[in-house]
């Protein structure tokens, strides 16, 4: 619930977030890297920041109507 609330508050302030539960697969590695006390555990991480502005694709590609594919 804490992460969800934090993510909603971030979006309300114009930030984007991405929950990253995969960090929990490497608890000892992450704990050692961030000097986490022994009585704490890694559950998940979260990226937070401003979204990159949209860009136009420069890739040239041909499209076919859906009717021709189905």
PQR file with spaces between the fields and no chain letter, atoms N, CA, C, O and H, PARSE charges and radii, in Angstrom:
ATOM       1  N    UNK     1       0.815   -1.188    0.000 -0.4000 1.5000
ATOM       2  CA   UNK     1       0.000    0.000    0.000 -0.0000 2.0000
ATOM       3  C    UNK     1       0.865    1.260    0.000  0.5500 1.7000
ATOM       4  O    UNK     1       0.499    2.270   -0.601 -0.5500 1.4000
ATOM       5  N    UNK     2       2.011    1.194    0.677 -0.4000 1.5000
ATOM       6  CA   UNK     2       2.862    2.376    0.728 -0.0000 2.0000
ATOM       7  C    UNK     2       3.357    2.757   -0.662  0.5500 1.7000
ATOM       8  O    UNK     2       3.293    3.923   -1.052 -0.5500 1.4000
ATOM       9  H    UNK     2       2.307    0.374    1.165  0.4000 1.0000
ATOM      10  N    UNK     3       3.855    1.761   -1.412 -0.4000 1.5000
ATOM      11  CA   UNK     3       4.364    2.064   -2.754 -0.0000 2.0000
ATOM      12  C    UNK     3       3.265    2.595   -3.658  0.5500 1.7000
ATOM      13  O    UNK     3       3.479    3.543   -4.414 -0.5500 1.4000
ATOM      14  H    UNK     3       3.907    0.814   -1.095  0.4000 1.0000
ATOM      15  N    UNK     4       2.089    1.987   -3.582 -0.4000 1.5000
ATOM      16  CA   UNK     4       0.974    2.448   -4.412 -0.0000 2.0000
ATOM      17  C    UNK     4       0.637    3.897   -4.082  0.5500 1.7000
ATOM      18  O    UNK     4       0.430    4.706   -4.986 -0.5500 1.4000
ATOM      19  H    UNK     4       1.915    1.217   -2.968  0.4000 1.0000
ATOM      20  N    UNK     5       0.579    4.228   -2.806 -0.4000 1.5000
ATOM      21  CA   UNK     5       0.275    5.603   -2.403 -0.0000 2.0000
ATOM      22  C    UNK     5       1.353    6.561   -2.875  0.5500 1.7000
ATOM      23  O    UNK     5       1.055    7.650   -3.366 -0.5500 1.4000
ATOM      24  H    UNK     5       0.747    3.571   -2.071  0.4000 1.0000
ATOM      25  N    UNK     6       2.613    6.153   -2.725 -0.4000 1.5000
ATOM      26  CA   UNK     6       3.720    6.994   -3.167 -0.0000 2.0000
ATOM      27  C    UNK     6       3.684    7.203   -4.683  0.5500 1.7000
ATOM      28  O    UNK     6       3.944    8.304   -5.169 -0.5500 1.4000
ATOM      29  H    UNK     6       2.855    5.269   -2.326  0.4000 1.0000
ATOM      30  N    UNK     7       3.363    6.151   -5.420 -0.4000 1.5000
ATOM      31  CA   UNK     7       3.286    6.253   -6.879 -0.0000 2.0000
ATOM      32  C    UNK     7       2.145    7.178   -7.309  0.5500 1.7000
ATOM      33  O    UNK     7       2.307    7.972   -8.235 -0.5500 1.4000
ATOM      34  H    UNK     7       3.152    5.256   -5.026  0.4000 1.0000
ATOM      35  N    UNK     8       1.007    7.080   -6.649 -0.4000 1.5000
ATOM      36  CA   UNK     8      -0.116    7.958   -6.975 -0.0000 2.0000
ATOM      37  C    UNK     8       0.204    9.410   -6.648  0.5500 1.7000
ATOM      38  O    UNK     8      -0.155   10.310   -7.407 -0.5500 1.4000
ATOM      39  H    UNK     8       0.875    6.436   -5.896  0.4000 1.0000
ATOM      40  N    UNK     9       0.871    9.643   -5.533 -0.4000 1.5000
ATOM      41  CA   UNK     9       1.269   11.013   -5.183 -0.0000 2.0000
ATOM      42  C    UNK     9       2.268   11.575   -6.193  0.5500 1.7000
ATOM      43  O    UNK     9       2.207   12.752   -6.547 -0.5500 1.4000
ATOM      44  H    UNK     9       1.162    8.912   -4.916  0.4000 1.0000
ATOM      45  N    UNK    10       3.185   10.729   -6.650 -0.4000 1.5000
ATOM      46  CA   UNK    10       4.170   11.163   -7.639 -0.0000 2.0000
ATOM      47  C    UNK    10       3.491   11.567   -8.943  0.5500 1.7000
ATOM      48  O    UNK    10       3.807   12.612   -9.512 -0.5500 1.4000
ATOM      49  H    UNK    10       3.235    9.773   -6.362  0.4000 1.0000
ATOM      50  N    UNK    11       2.561   10.743   -9.417 -0.4000 1.5000
ATOM      51  CA   UNK    11       1.835   11.062  -10.648 -0.0000 2.0000
ATOM      52  C    UNK    11       1.061   12.361  -10.486  0.5500 1.7000
ATOM      53  O    UNK    11       0.986   13.161  -11.419 -0.5500 1.4000
ATOM      54  H    UNK    11       2.305    9.894   -8.954  0.4000 1.0000
ATOM      55  N    UNK    12       0.491   12.575   -9.318 -0.4000 1.5000
ATOM      56  CA   UNK    12      -0.243   13.806   -9.049 -0.0000 2.0000
ATOM      57  C    UNK    12       0.654   15.033   -9.146  0.5500 1.7000
ATOM      58  O    UNK    12       0.181   16.139   -9.407 -0.5500 1.4000
ATOM      59  H    UNK    12       0.552   11.925   -8.560  0.4000 1.0000
ATOM      60  N    UNK    13       1.950   14.832   -8.934 -0.4000 1.5000
ATOM      61  CA   UNK    13       2.908   15.936   -9.001 -0.0000 2.0000
ATOM      62  C    UNK    13       3.705   15.952  -10.305  0.5500 1.7000
ATOM      63  O    UNK    13       4.716   16.646  -10.415 -0.5500 1.4000
ATOM      64  H    UNK    13       2.334   13.934   -8.721  0.4000 1.0000
ATOM      65  N    UNK    14       3.240   15.178  -11.292 -0.4000 1.5000
ATOM      66  CA   UNK    14       3.848   15.220  -12.621 -0.0000 2.0000
ATOM      67  C    UNK    14       5.013   14.274  -12.840  0.5500 1.7000
ATOM      68  O    UNK    14       5.725   14.397  -13.837 -0.5500 1.4000
ATOM      69  H    UNK    14       2.419   14.614  -11.203  0.4000 1.0000
ATOM      70  N    UNK    15       5.222   13.334  -11.933 -0.4000 1.5000
ATOM      71  CA   UNK    15       6.305   12.369  -12.082 -0.0000 2.0000
ATOM      72  C    UNK    15       5.736   11.025  -12.519  0.5500 1.7000
ATOM      73  O    UNK    15       4.590   10.701  -12.209 -0.5500 1.4000
ATOM      74  H    UNK    15       4.644   13.233  -11.124  0.4000 1.0000
ATOM      75  N    UNK    16       6.521   10.260  -13.225 -0.4000 1.5000
ATOM      76  CA   UNK    16       6.150    8.898  -13.588 -0.0000 2.0000
ATOM      77  C    UNK    16       6.926    7.931  -12.714  0.5500 1.7000
ATOM      78  O    UNK    16       8.019    8.250  -12.245 -0.5500 1.4000
ATOM      79  H    UNK    16       7.452   10.524  -13.477  0.4000 1.0000
ATOM      80  N    UNK    17       6.367    6.758  -12.496 -0.4000 1.5000
ATOM      81  CA   UNK    17       7.005    5.759  -11.650 -0.0000 2.0000
ATOM      82  C    UNK    17       6.946    4.391  -12.313  0.5500 1.7000
ATOM      83  O    UNK    17       6.150    4.148  -13.220 -0.5500 1.4000
ATOM      84  H    UNK    17       5.480    6.499  -12.877  0.4000 1.0000
ATOM      85  N    UNK    18       7.807    3.512  -11.835 -0.4000 1.5000
ATOM      86  CA   UNK    18       7.799    2.132  -12.311 -0.0000 2.0000
ATOM      87  C    UNK    18       8.221    1.236  -11.142  0.5500 1.7000
ATOM      88  O    UNK    18       9.370    1.270  -10.700 -0.5500 1.4000
ATOM      89  H    UNK    18       8.454    3.709  -11.098  0.4000 1.0000
ATOM      90  N    UNK    19       7.274    0.439  -10.656 -0.4000 1.5000
ATOM      91  CA   UNK    19       7.589   -0.499   -9.573 -0.0000 2.0000
ATOM      92  C    UNK    19       8.480   -1.605  -10.123  0.5500 1.7000
ATOM      93  O    UNK    19       8.273   -2.084  -11.238 -0.5500 1.4000
ATOM      94  H    UNK    19       6.341    0.412  -11.016  0.4000 1.0000
ATOM      95  N    UNK    20       9.474   -2.007   -9.333 -0.4000 1.5000
ATOM      96  CA   UNK    20      10.455   -2.988   -9.796 -0.0000 2.0000
ATOM      97  C    UNK    20      10.634   -4.072   -8.733  0.5500 1.7000
ATOM      98  O    UNK    20      11.567   -4.023   -7.932 -0.5500 1.4000
ATOM      99  H    UNK    20       9.642   -1.618   -8.427  0.4000 1.0000
ATOM     100  N    UNK    21       9.735   -5.042   -8.739 -0.4000 1.5000
ATOM     101  CA   UNK    21       9.768   -6.118   -7.762 -0.0000 2.0000
ATOM     102  C    UNK    21      10.922   -7.087   -8.018  0.5500 1.7000
ATOM     103  O    UNK    21      11.280   -7.863   -7.132 -0.5500 1.4000
ATOM     104  H    UNK    21       8.977   -5.082   -9.390  0.4000 1.0000
ATOM     105  N    UNK    22      11.499   -7.053   -9.194 -0.4000 1.5000
ATOM     106  CA   UNK    22      12.578   -7.976   -9.550 -0.0000 2.0000
ATOM     107  C    UNK    22      13.777   -7.864   -8.604  0.5500 1.7000
ATOM     108  O    UNK    22      14.522   -8.828   -8.428 -0.5500 1.4000
ATOM     109  H    UNK    22      11.208   -6.422   -9.914  0.4000 1.0000
ATOM     110  N    UNK    23      13.960   -6.691   -7.998 -0.4000 1.5000
ATOM     111  CA   UNK    23      15.087   -6.518   -7.065 -0.0000 2.0000
ATOM     112  C    UNK    23      15.021   -7.516   -5.927  0.5500 1.7000
ATOM     113  O    UNK    23      16.056   -7.873   -5.365 -0.5500 1.4000
ATOM     114  H    UNK    23      13.355   -5.908   -8.141  0.4000 1.0000
ATOM     115  N    UNK    24      13.831   -7.975   -5.574 -0.4000 1.5000
ATOM     116  CA   UNK    24      13.678   -8.920   -4.466 -0.0000 2.0000
ATOM     117  C    UNK    24      14.298  -10.280   -4.779  0.5500 1.7000
ATOM     118  O    UNK    24      14.496  -11.088   -3.872 -0.5500 1.4000
ATOM     119  H    UNK    24      12.990   -7.685   -6.030  0.4000 1.0000
ATOM     120  N    UNK    25      14.601  -10.540   -6.024 -0.4000 1.5000
ATOM     121  CA   UNK    25      15.248  -11.810   -6.384 -0.0000 2.0000
ATOM     122  C    UNK    25      16.727  -11.828   -5.982  0.5500 1.7000
ATOM     123  O    UNK    25      17.340  -12.894   -5.925 -0.5500 1.4000
ATOM     124  H    UNK    25      14.440   -9.884   -6.762  0.4000 1.0000
ATOM     125  N    UNK    26      17.290  -10.670   -5.709 -0.4000 1.5000
ATOM     126  CA   UNK    26      18.710  -10.562   -5.331 -0.0000 2.0000
ATOM     127  C    UNK    26      18.853   -9.796   -4.019  0.5500 1.7000
ATOM     128  O    UNK    26      19.542   -8.776   -3.976 -0.5500 1.4000
ATOM     129  H    UNK    26      16.792   -9.804   -5.756  0.4000 1.0000
ATOM     130  N    UNK    27      18.215  -10.267   -2.953 -0.4000 1.5000
ATOM     131  CA   UNK    27      18.199   -9.473   -1.724 -0.0000 2.0000
ATOM     132  C    UNK    27      19.579   -9.240   -1.104  0.5500 1.7000
ATOM     133  O    UNK    27      19.858   -8.143   -0.621 -0.5500 1.4000
ATOM     134  H    UNK    27      17.655  -11.095   -2.988  0.4000 1.0000
ATOM     135  N    UNK    28      20.435  -10.245   -1.111 -0.4000 1.5000
ATOM     136  CA   UNK    28      21.759  -10.054   -0.494 -0.0000 2.0000
ATOM     137  C    UNK    28      22.610   -9.083   -1.307  0.5500 1.7000
ATOM     138  O    UNK    28      23.311   -8.246   -0.738 -0.5500 1.4000
ATOM     139  H    UNK    28      20.208  -11.136   -1.504  0.4000 1.0000
ATOM     140  N    UNK    29      22.552   -9.188   -2.615 -0.4000 1.5000
ATOM     141  CA   UNK    29      23.337   -8.302   -3.476 -0.0000 2.0000
ATOM     142  C    UNK    29      22.918   -6.856   -3.291  0.5500 1.7000
ATOM     143  O    UNK    29      23.761   -5.975   -3.121 -0.5500 1.4000
ATOM     144  H    UNK    29      21.982   -9.868   -3.077  0.4000 1.0000
ATOM     145  N    UNK    30      21.618   -6.613   -3.323 -0.4000 1.5000
ATOM     146  CA   UNK    30      21.106   -5.245   -3.160 -0.0000 2.0000
ATOM     147  C    UNK    30      21.398   -4.742   -1.755  0.5500 1.7000
ATOM     148  O    UNK    30      21.843   -3.607   -1.586 -0.5500 1.4000
ATOM     149  H    UNK    30      20.933   -7.328   -3.461  0.4000 1.0000
ATOM     150  N    UNK    31      21.157   -5.563   -0.755 -0.4000 1.5000
ATOM     151  CA   UNK    31      21.396   -5.153    0.632 -0.0000 2.0000
ATOM     152  C    UNK    31      22.851   -4.769    0.858  0.5500 1.7000
ATOM     153  O    UNK    31      23.142   -3.790    1.546 -0.5500 1.4000
ATOM     154  H    UNK    31      20.795   -6.486   -0.893  0.4000 1.0000
ATOM     155  N    UNK    32      23.750   -5.532    0.285 -0.4000 1.5000
ATOM     156  CA   UNK    32      25.174   -5.222    0.435 -0.0000 2.0000
ATOM     157  C    UNK    32      25.517   -3.903   -0.270  0.5500 1.7000
ATOM     158  O    UNK    32      26.280   -3.093    0.255 -0.5500 1.4000
ATOM     159  H    UNK    32      23.514   -6.327   -0.274  0.4000 1.0000
ATOM     160  N    UNK    33      24.947   -3.698   -1.458 -0.4000 1.5000
ATOM     161  CA   UNK    33      25.245   -2.496   -2.234 -0.0000 2.0000
ATOM     162  C    UNK    33      24.766   -1.227   -1.535  0.5500 1.7000
ATOM     163  O    UNK    33      25.444   -0.201   -1.584 -0.5500 1.4000
ATOM     164  H    UNK    33      24.327   -4.356   -1.885  0.4000 1.0000
ATOM     165  N    UNK    34      23.597   -1.288   -0.879 -0.4000 1.5000
ATOM     166  CA   UNK    34      23.040   -0.094   -0.231 -0.0000 2.0000
ATOM     167  C    UNK    34      23.303   -0.078    1.280  0.5500 1.7000
ATOM     168  O    UNK    34      22.743    0.748    2.001 -0.5500 1.4000
ATOM     169  H    UNK    34      23.046   -2.122   -0.839  0.4000 1.0000
ATOM     170  N    UNK    35      24.163   -1.001    1.759 -0.4000 1.5000
ATOM     171  CA   UNK    35      24.498   -1.090    3.191 -0.0000 2.0000
ATOM     172  C    UNK    35      23.250   -1.211    4.061  0.5500 1.7000
ATOM     173  O    UNK    35      23.100   -0.480    5.040 -0.5500 1.4000
ATOM     174  H    UNK    35      24.618   -1.672    1.174  0.4000 1.0000
ATOM     175  N    UNK    36      22.369   -2.121    3.711 -0.4000 1.5000
ATOM     176  CA   UNK    36      21.128   -2.325    4.438 -0.0000 2.0000
ATOM     177  C    UNK    36      21.417   -3.075    5.740  0.5500 1.7000
ATOM     178  O    UNK    36      22.156   -4.059    5.732 -0.5500 1.4000
ATOM     179  H    UNK    36      22.492   -2.714    2.915  0.4000 1.0000
ATOM     180  N    UNK    37      20.846   -2.625    6.848 -0.4000 1.5000
ATOM     181  CA   UNK    37      21.057   -3.347    8.116 -0.0000 2.0000
ATOM     182  C    UNK    37      20.521   -4.776    8.021  0.5500 1.7000
ATOM     183  O    UNK    37      19.637   -5.065    7.214 -0.5500 1.4000
ATOM     184  H    UNK    37      20.245   -1.826    6.854  0.4000 1.0000
ATOM     185  N    UNK    38      21.065   -5.663    8.854 -0.4000 1.5000
ATOM     186  CA   UNK    38      20.678   -7.073    8.828 -0.0000 2.0000
ATOM     187  C    UNK    38      19.204   -7.297    9.146  0.5500 1.7000
ATOM     188  O    UNK    38      18.622   -8.285    8.698 -0.5500 1.4000
ATOM     189  H    UNK    38      21.783   -5.428    9.510  0.4000 1.0000
ATOM     190  N    UNK    39      18.589   -6.393    9.915 -0.4000 1.5000
ATOM     191  CA   UNK    39      17.187   -6.586   10.291 -0.0000 2.0000
ATOM     192  C    UNK    39      16.212   -5.981    9.276  0.5500 1.7000
ATOM     193  O    UNK    39      15.022   -5.857    9.567 -0.5500 1.4000
ATOM     194  H    UNK    39      19.061   -5.590   10.279  0.4000 1.0000
ATOM     195  N    UNK    40      16.705   -5.600    8.082 -0.4000 1.5000
ATOM     196  CA   UNK    40      15.866   -5.094    6.993 -0.0000 2.0000
ATOM     197  C    UNK    40      15.903   -6.082    5.835  0.5500 1.7000
ATOM     198  O    UNK    40      16.830   -6.884    5.724 -0.5500 1.4000
ATOM     199  H    UNK    40      17.671   -5.701    7.846  0.4000 1.0000
ATOM     200  N    UNK    41      14.896   -6.020    4.978 -0.4000 1.5000
ATOM     201  CA   UNK    41      14.895   -6.883    3.803 -0.0000 2.0000
ATOM     202  C    UNK    41      14.479   -6.097    2.570  0.5500 1.7000
ATOM     203  O    UNK    41      13.733   -5.122    2.660 -0.5500 1.4000
ATOM     204  H    UNK    41      14.143   -5.369    5.069  0.4000 1.0000
ATOM     205  N    UNK    42      14.965   -6.530    1.431 -0.4000 1.5000
ATOM     206  CA   UNK    42      14.617   -5.907    0.157 -0.0000 2.0000
ATOM     207  C    UNK    42      13.340   -6.568   -0.341  0.5500 1.7000
ATOM     208  O    UNK    42      13.271   -7.789   -0.479 -0.5500 1.4000
ATOM     209  H    UNK    42      15.571   -7.323    1.358  0.4000 1.0000
ATOM     210  N    UNK    43      12.338   -5.750   -0.607 -0.4000 1.5000
ATOM     211  CA   UNK    43      11.095   -6.275   -1.167 -0.0000 2.0000
ATOM     212  C    UNK    43      10.937   -5.858   -2.620  0.5500 1.7000
ATOM     213  O    UNK    43      10.606   -6.680   -3.475 -0.5500 1.4000
ATOM     214  H    UNK    43      12.395   -4.758   -0.495  0.4000 1.0000
ATOM     215  N    UNK    44      11.172   -4.596   -2.897 -0.4000 1.5000
ATOM     216  CA   UNK    44      11.058   -4.096   -4.263 -0.0000 2.0000
ATOM     217  C    UNK    44      11.744   -2.746   -4.359  0.5500 1.7000
ATOM     218  O    UNK    44      12.148   -2.157   -3.356 -0.5500 1.4000
ATOM     219  H    UNK    44      11.441   -3.928   -2.203  0.4000 1.0000
ATOM     220  N    UNK    45      11.865   -2.274   -5.582 -0.4000 1.5000
ATOM     221  CA   UNK    45      12.417   -0.953   -5.833 -0.0000 2.0000
ATOM     222  C    UNK    45      11.421   -0.146   -6.647  0.5500 1.7000
ATOM     223  O    UNK    45      10.369   -0.644   -7.049 -0.5500 1.4000
ATOM     224  H    UNK    45      11.538   -2.752   -6.397  0.4000 1.0000
ATOM     225  N    UNK    46      11.771    1.099   -6.879 -0.4000 1.5000
ATOM     226  CA   UNK    46      10.903    1.938   -7.691 -0.0000 2.0000
ATOM     227  C    UNK    46      11.741    2.995   -8.403  0.5500 1.7000
ATOM     228  O    UNK    46      12.573    3.673   -7.800 -0.5500 1.4000
ATOM     229  H    UNK    46      12.626    1.504   -6.553  0.4000 1.0000
ATOM     230  N    UNK    47      11.496    3.110   -9.689 -0.4000 1.5000
ATOM     231  CA   UNK    47      12.089    4.197  -10.459 -0.0000 2.0000
ATOM     232  C    UNK    47      11.086    5.347  -10.459  0.5500 1.7000
ATOM     233  O    UNK    47       9.877    5.130  -10.543 -0.5500 1.4000
ATOM     234  H    UNK    47      10.820    2.559  -10.178  0.4000 1.0000
ATOM     235  N    UNK    48      11.601    6.566  -10.363 -0.4000 1.5000
ATOM     236  CA   UNK    48      10.736    7.740  -10.369 -0.0000 2.0000
ATOM     237  C    UNK    48      11.443    8.854  -11.119  0.5500 1.7000
ATOM     238  O    UNK    48      12.635    9.087  -10.919 -0.5500 1.4000
ATOM     239  H    UNK    48      12.583    6.741  -10.294  0.4000 1.0000
ATOM     240  N    UNK    49      10.715    9.535  -11.974 -0.4000 1.5000
ATOM     241  CA   UNK    49      11.322   10.644  -12.700 -0.0000 2.0000
ATOM     242  C    UNK    49      10.369   11.233  -13.714  0.5500 1.7000
ATOM     243  O    UNK    49       9.194   10.870  -13.776 -0.5500 1.4000
ATOM     244  H    UNK    49       9.746    9.345  -12.136  0.4000 1.0000
ATOM     245  N    UNK    50      10.891   12.140  -14.499 -0.4000 1.5000
ATOM     246  CA   UNK    50      10.085   12.790  -15.524 -0.0000 2.0000
ATOM     247  C    UNK    50      10.168   11.997  -16.823  0.5500 1.7000
ATOM     248  O    UNK    50      11.241   11.548  -17.226 -0.5500 1.4000
ATOM     249  H    UNK    50      11.845   12.434  -14.449  0.4000 1.0000
ATOM     250  N    UNK    51       9.036   11.835  -17.459 -0.4000 1.5000
ATOM     251  CA   UNK    51       8.955   11.105  -18.716 -0.0000 2.0000
ATOM     252  C    UNK    51       9.671   11.881  -19.814  0.5500 1.7000
ATOM     253  O    UNK    51       9.605   13.109  -19.862 -0.5500 1.4000
ATOM     254  H    UNK    51       8.164   12.200  -17.131  0.4000 1.0000
ATOM     255  N    UNK    52      10.356   11.155  -20.697 -0.4000 1.5000
ATOM     256  CA   UNK    52      10.963   11.785  -21.867 -0.0000 2.0000
ATOM     257  C    UNK    52       9.864   12.317  -22.770  0.5500 1.7000
ATOM     258  O    UNK    52       8.798   11.709  -22.873 -0.5500 1.4000
ATOM     259  H    UNK    52      10.409   10.157  -20.658  0.4000 1.0000
ATOM     260  N    UNK    53      10.111   13.449  -23.427 -0.4000 1.5000
ATOM     261  CA   UNK    53       9.092   13.958  -24.348 -0.0000 2.0000
ATOM     262  C    UNK    53       8.899   12.989  -25.505  0.5500 1.7000
ATOM     263  O    UNK    53       9.845   12.315  -25.913 -0.5500 1.4000
ATOM     264  H    UNK    53      10.977   13.942  -23.343  0.4000 1.0000
ATOM     265  N    UNK    54       7.680   12.912  -26.038 -0.4000 1.5000
ATOM     266  CA   UNK    54       7.448   12.000  -27.162 -0.0000 2.0000
ATOM     267  C    UNK    54       8.267   12.403  -28.383  0.5500 1.7000
ATOM     268  O    UNK    54       8.493   13.586  -28.637 -0.5500 1.4000
ATOM     269  H    UNK    54       6.911   13.460  -25.707  0.4000 1.0000
ATOM     270  N    UNK    55       8.697   11.412  -29.118 -0.4000 1.5000
ATOM     271  CA   UNK    55       9.465   11.676  -30.338 -0.0000 2.0000
ATOM     272  C    UNK    55       8.772   11.010  -31.511  0.5500 1.7000
ATOM     273  O    UNK    55       8.020   10.049  -31.346 -0.5500 1.4000
ATOM     274  H    UNK    55       8.514   10.451  -28.911  0.4000 1.0000
ATOM     275  N    UNK    56       9.030   11.526  -32.674 -0.4000 1.5000
ATOM     276  CA   UNK    56       8.484   10.916  -33.888 -0.0000 2.0000
ATOM     277  C    UNK    56       9.440    9.833  -34.352  0.5500 1.7000
ATOM     278  O    UNK    56      10.657   10.017  -34.342 -0.5500 1.4000
ATOM     279  H    UNK    56       9.641   12.307  -32.808  0.4000 1.0000
ATOM     280  N    UNK    57       8.894    8.730  -34.748 -0.4000 1.5000
ATOM     281  CA   UNK    57       9.716    7.630  -35.243 -0.0000 2.0000
ATOM     282  C    UNK    57      10.299    8.010  -36.597  0.5500 1.7000
ATOM     283  O    UNK    57       9.604    8.544  -37.461 -0.5500 1.4000
ATOM     284  H    UNK    57       7.905    8.580  -34.756  0.4000 1.0000
ATOM     285  N    UNK    58      11.571    7.729  -36.761 -0.4000 1.5000
ATOM     286  CA   UNK    58      12.223    7.998  -38.047 -0.0000 2.0000
ATOM     287  C    UNK    58      12.355    6.721  -38.863  0.5500 1.7000
ATOM     288  O    UNK    58      12.935    6.730  -39.949 -0.5500 1.4000
ATOM     289  H    UNK    58      12.135    7.296  -36.059  0.4000 1.0000
ATOM     290  N    UNK    59      11.819    5.628  -38.343 -0.4000 1.5000
ATOM     291  CA   UNK    59      11.894    4.369  -39.075 -0.0000 2.0000
ATOM     292  C    UNK    59      10.840    4.363  -40.178  0.5500 1.7000
ATOM     293  O    UNK    59       9.676    4.688  -39.947 -0.5500 1.4000
ATOM     294  H    UNK    59      11.348    5.620  -37.460  0.4000 1.0000
ATOM     295  N    UNK    60      11.264    3.993  -41.358 -0.4000 1.5000
ATOM     296  CA   UNK    60      10.325    3.874  -42.471 -0.0000 2.0000
ATOM     297  C    UNK    60       9.759    2.463  -42.469  0.5500 1.7000
ATOM     298  O    UNK    60      10.506    1.485  -42.422 -0.5500 1.4000
ATOM     299  H    UNK    60      12.210    3.729  -41.546  0.4000 1.0000
ATOM     300  N    UNK    61       8.460    2.366  -42.520 -0.4000 1.5000
ATOM     301  CA   UNK    61       7.844    1.050  -42.562 -0.0000 2.0000
ATOM     302  C    UNK    61       6.549    1.121  -43.370  0.5500 1.7000
ATOM     303  O    UNK    61       5.847    2.132  -43.391 -0.5500 1.4000
ATOM     304  H    UNK    61       7.854    3.160  -42.558  0.4000 1.0000
ATOM     305  N    UNK    62       6.282    0.046  -44.003 -0.4000 1.5000
ATOM     306  CA   UNK    62       5.060   -0.035  -44.793 -0.0000 2.0000
ATOM     307  C    UNK    62       3.973   -0.679  -43.953  0.5500 1.7000
ATOM     308  O    UNK    62       4.242   -1.604  -43.188 -0.5500 1.4000
ATOM     309  H    UNK    62       6.852   -0.775  -43.985  0.4000 1.0000
ATOM     310  N    UNK    63       2.777   -0.208  -44.087 -0.4000 1.5000
ATOM     311  CA   UNK    63       1.654   -0.805  -43.356 -0.0000 2.0000
ATOM     312  C    UNK    63       0.649   -1.348  -44.366  0.5500 1.7000
ATOM     313  O    UNK    63       0.496   -0.838  -45.476 -0.5500 1.4000
ATOM     314  H    UNK    63       2.558    0.544  -44.709  0.4000 1.0000
ATOM     315  N    UNK    64      -0.023   -2.397  -43.932 -0.4000 1.5000
ATOM     316  CA   UNK    64      -1.074   -2.966  -44.753 -0.0000 2.0000
ATOM     317  C    UNK    64      -2.382   -2.858  -43.989  0.5500 1.7000
ATOM     318  O    UNK    64      -2.393   -2.918  -42.759 -0.5500 1.4000
ATOM     319  H    UNK    64       0.101   -2.811  -43.031  0.4000 1.0000
ATOM     320  N    UNK    65      -3.462   -2.703  -44.696 -0.4000 1.5000
ATOM     321  CA   UNK    65      -4.758   -2.644  -43.994 -0.0000 2.0000
ATOM     322  C    UNK    65      -5.025   -3.939  -43.231  0.5500 1.7000
ATOM     323  O    UNK    65      -4.620   -5.017  -43.665 -0.5500 1.4000
ATOM     324  H    UNK    65      -3.453   -2.654  -45.694  0.4000 1.0000
ATOM     325  N    UNK    66      -5.695   -3.830  -42.117 -0.4000 1.5000
ATOM     326  CA   UNK    66      -6.028   -4.995  -41.302 -0.0000 2.0000
ATOM     327  C    UNK    66      -6.845   -6.005  -42.107  0.5500 1.7000
ATOM     328  O    UNK    66      -6.692   -7.214  -41.934 -0.5500 1.4000
ATOM     329  H    UNK    66      -6.024   -2.954  -41.765  0.4000 1.0000
ATOM     330  N    UNK    67      -7.698   -5.510  -42.972 -0.4000 1.5000
ATOM     331  CA   UNK    67      -8.563   -6.392  -43.772 -0.0000 2.0000
ATOM     332  C    UNK    67      -7.711   -7.371  -44.593  0.5500 1.7000
ATOM     333  O    UNK    67      -8.124   -8.512  -44.805 -0.5500 1.4000
ATOM     334  H    UNK    67      -7.822   -4.528  -43.112  0.4000 1.0000
ATOM     335  N    UNK    68      -6.563   -6.954  -45.042 -0.4000 1.5000
ATOM     336  CA   UNK    68      -5.718   -7.828  -45.834 -0.0000 2.0000
ATOM     337  C    UNK    68      -4.986   -8.873  -45.008  0.5500 1.7000
ATOM     338  O    UNK    68      -4.455   -9.833  -45.567 -0.5500 1.4000
ATOM     339  H    UNK    68      -6.227   -6.028  -44.870  0.4000 1.0000
ATOM     340  N    UNK    69      -4.945   -8.712  -43.711 -0.4000 1.5000
ATOM     341  CA   UNK    69      -4.218   -9.652  -42.849 -0.0000 2.0000
ATOM     342  C    UNK    69      -5.130  -10.690  -42.212  0.5500 1.7000
ATOM     343  O    UNK    69      -4.684  -11.781  -41.857 -0.5500 1.4000
ATOM     344  H    UNK    69      -5.376   -7.933  -43.257  0.4000 1.0000
ATOM     345  N    UNK    70      -6.384  -10.356  -42.070 -0.4000 1.5000
ATOM     346  CA   UNK    70      -7.315  -11.247  -41.353 -0.0000 2.0000
ATOM     347  C    UNK    70      -8.084  -12.119  -42.299  0.5500 1.7000
ATOM     348  O    UNK    70      -8.907  -12.925  -41.866 -0.5500 1.4000
ATOM     349  H    UNK    70      -6.746   -9.470  -42.358  0.4000 1.0000
